[in-house]
Amino acid sequence: MYPNWIIFFSLMLSGTVFAPFFRSSGMGRRQARLVLVLWLFLMLCPEAMISGTHSVNNSVLGGMFWTSTKEETSTKKSDLEESVVGNDNNNNGEIEFNGGFSSLDGMLQWAIGYSDPAKLKEAAQEVQRLSPDELKERQLEIKELMEKMKMPSDAELMQIAVADLNNSLLSLEDRQHALQELFILVETIDNANDLNKVGGLPVVIRELDNSNAEIRSTSAWIIGKASQNNPVVQKQIIELGALKKLMVMVKSRSAEEAAKALYALSALIRGNLDGQELFYAEGGELMLQDIMRNSSIDIRLCRKSVSLLADLVEFQLANANKEELPLFSNPFFLKTVVNLMGSTDLDLQEKALMAIKSLLQLRTTEALVLKDFCGLDGVLERMREHFQQLTSEEYQKDFMRDLESLRGEVKAIFHSKLEKGKTCAKGHED
């Protein structure tokens, strides 16, 4: 029979005592249980209880409980702030879920902060009074308990979340919580590959039809994260029919839902020929054009659409034997992209420059159209003047230099193509 204090901690670790609190805080099962393990660690380590400042590393935890690289990966804060800065499809300006910790030390500090200092000190003194044999016995009891209460594997955690989502009686709050668990788990490629094996992909895709916009948004977010740079999962999701659903969601009145859906769509078709062909067959190029032409649309959507365009053109350049889309050389479409270069949003300007740089390298893109119809020369000059003004501001000096360098590259490619066009025209005349 275990002592009462061990039974109490077992209840803590199973979530029986504090489940309502952790649920309200937005913490996942793995995060909550690891926090409680760290709290229990405090009760067994006098030095940590007294100082409250010692870091807990994997070697310490590994000696008594367990250690896992995946634990650190899954508990760190998500990088899904999808601001479309730098690599638009890796970071998308979205709000992080609550309950995230940047490190095990952060968890430890949280555990300390939610403990009564007086009781911690009293417990520390009690532990210090134990003889070496008594302390060893207590540690063995804890080790035995922890072996019986091993942290579920990532696959088991995904199965639990999927089972929750398959429960028709589950509340919207709990449904969202289960989706958040899956989002954290699929950040690693191994877990993303296992998601379909545990029946998770069909369930998440089904939630794209949920009547609640938040549920739909989080489901799209999971799809985007799981399929990012992952051909195996991309193929699975496309075969399950998610692409069409995501394209419908991009037109949502909810800016959050539309942004998450476009993020997922971008991740799903990046570098994937089958996905791109289906995207074009469903009118994807018209969707991008509509977004970029709409001056009142959410800026995140505009950034993502231009970033996706650049990806599609880069894929075209990497597959030179593939016929180029007429859209890429359409004068009105090119003018739309050039106009975005005059935006006041620097991130959007950068992405538009990247798109134009790629478009200029296509065989079918005519430099004269960009010059005479789109006014690219004038836009590039205005950008130069604007960047020069902003370079004087110290906090963004480096960024502005990078932008000016990119602008210079675009100008050089543009004028080189103009000269080649003149040479070819002269040759035909001769």
C-alpha positions, 0 to 999 in steps of 0.5 A: 500500500502506498503512503497517502502522499504518494496516492495524492501525487498520483492523483495530481499526475493523472489530472484528477485533482487539477484537470479543471484548472489545466483545461482552463489554462489551455495546457495540453495533457503532456504539458500539465503532467510534466508540470506536475512531475516538476512540482513533485521533483521540487518536493524531493529536492531540498536545494531546488525548493529552498532556492527556487532558481535551479534549472532542471535539465534532462539528465536530472529528470532522466535519472529519476523519471524520464527524458525525451527529445520529443517532450522538449519539442512539443512543449516549446511555444509554437512558431506558427505566428504566421506573420508571413515575415521571411518564410511566409509558410513557416510563420503566419501571424497567428496567436499561440495557444495558451499554456506553452512553455519555452523550456523545462526550466520555464515549467519549473519556475511556473511550478514554483510560482504556484506553490506556497513558499512556506510549505515548500520550505517546510517540506524541504526541511522535512526531507533534509531530516530524512536519513540517507536510507529513508530518502533512498526509500522515498525515491524508490517509491516515487520511481516505482510509481512513475514507472507505473504511470509512464507518460503516454507516447505521442501516438497514444496522445494522438489516439486520445485526441482523435477519440475525443474528436469522434465523441459527438457529445464533446463540447466545443471547448473540449473539441478545440482543446483536442485539436490544440493537442494534435497541433502541438503533436504534429509539429514533429515530422514523425508524428505528422506521418503517424497522424493518418495511421491513428485515424487522425487525418479524416477526423481533422478534415471532417472538422473543416465542415464544423459550424464553428469558425474557430474549430474550422480554423484550428483544423486548417492549422493542423493540416498546414503544419502536418503537410509542411514540406512533407510529401507523404502527408500532402498526398494523404490530405489531397486524396482525402479531399481537403484541398477543395474545402480549404479553397472554400474557407479562404473565401470566409468572412472570418479573416482568421479562418481565411488566413489559416486556410490559405496557410494550409493550402500553401503548405499542402501544394508547395512542391507538390505537382498533383496538388498544384494541378488540382489547385489550378483545376479548381481556379486557384490562380483566379483566387490568388488574383482576386485576393491581390486585387482586393485593396480592402482584404486582410493584409495577412491574406494578401501577403500569403497569396503573394508568397504562394505565387512566388512559390508556384513560380519557383516550382515552375522554374525548377521544372522548366520542361513543364508548360508555363501557365498563361496567368504568369504572363498575363499583363493585368496579373503582372500589373496587380503584382507590381502595384503591390510593390507600392504598398506601405507594408514592408513585408508585402513589398518584400514578397512582391519583389520576390514574386516579380524577381521569379516572374522575370525569369520565366520565358514567357514574361515580357519585360516590355509589358512590365515596363510600358504597361505595368510601369515597373521602372517607376515603381522601382525608383519610388521604392529606392527613394522610400527605402533610402528614407527609412534606412536612416531609422536605426532600428530597421537599418539592416532590414532596409539594406536587405530590401534595397539589395533585393530591389537592386537585384530585381532592377538588374534582372529587369534591365537585362531582360529588356536588353535581350529583348531589344537585341532579339528584336533588332536581330529579327529586323536585320 
